[in-house]
């Protein structure tokens, strides 16, 4: 074998090995990309499965999520006041009492899937626990009215209008009652009810006339004579 043939042979072998090596590298690179993509998909699926949050309260109303919890003595006192009122009205509810950030009492009333709340002022509860009967009655009346309105659909009764004060008979324009019980005509100069305001001189004259009339009545009945009013002029 001559040297030229030997070099040609090894040159071809080296070229073939080089081409085969590049082919293997290309195949490995392609396989690496596929393996990395598959790994990323599996990792993302597993991560989503691990991070998936299952809501334990799904499908339940807020009223159905209420659970009993330890309560303070004042909260138990509020429950003891609300429960008999609901039973007397025939309303079957679950009662839970909490307190907000200001210390006021929030009463939760759950009726099936329905939930209503009522807020009680902490000062009312404190005074009622201290023994103030008016505050206790105030709390009971407020809670009963709220239950009737929210759970029974009963509108609160309208308040009665205030009655007008009665006008004494002696203050009417019909006349002046005497000491003997008889009614004498009003002296001239005294304005009747609804009349416009008179001047100062007319009022003084009317007062003098009234005094004279009373003096005459006293003299007729034998009683002491009243002193005449001082002149304010």
Secondary structure, 3 states (H helix, E strand, C coil): CCHHHHHHHHHHHHHHHHHHHHHHHHHHHHHHHHHHHHHHHHHHHHHHHHHCCCCCCCCCCHHHHCCCCCCCHHHHHHHHHHHHHHHHCCCCCEEEEEECCCCCEEEEEEECCEEEEEEECHHHHHHHHCCCHHHHHHHHHHHHHHHHHHCCCCCCCCCCCCCCCCCCHHHCCCCEECCCCCEECCCCCCCCCCCCCCCHHHHHHHHHHHHHHHHHHHHHHCCCCCCCCCCCC
